[in-house]
Amino acid sequence: MSNTKTSPEFQDEAEERAFWESHDSSDDVDWGRAKAVELPNLKPSTKTISLRLPESLLDHIMIEANKRDMPYQSLIKAWLADDVKQARKKG
């Protein structure tokens, strides 16, 4: 049996928005009926890092990225991801 209360009926979205701005929705959720979901197409969170590279290496990476018509940082990420994936398969 659910302990949730019934949400009111709203005339329009503006009325509903105004209601939820001043009310807590936690009593309206039946967590016993909640189901886990997977959202595979979400963009993963990223973290900015600083990476020092020899200029000649960066020049070579930029040339390779240009050949592939992609940003050099994207190419570096792709190469790193591939390398980590290969290493995990071996280990």
Beta strands, then each sheet from edge to edge (+ up, - down):
end
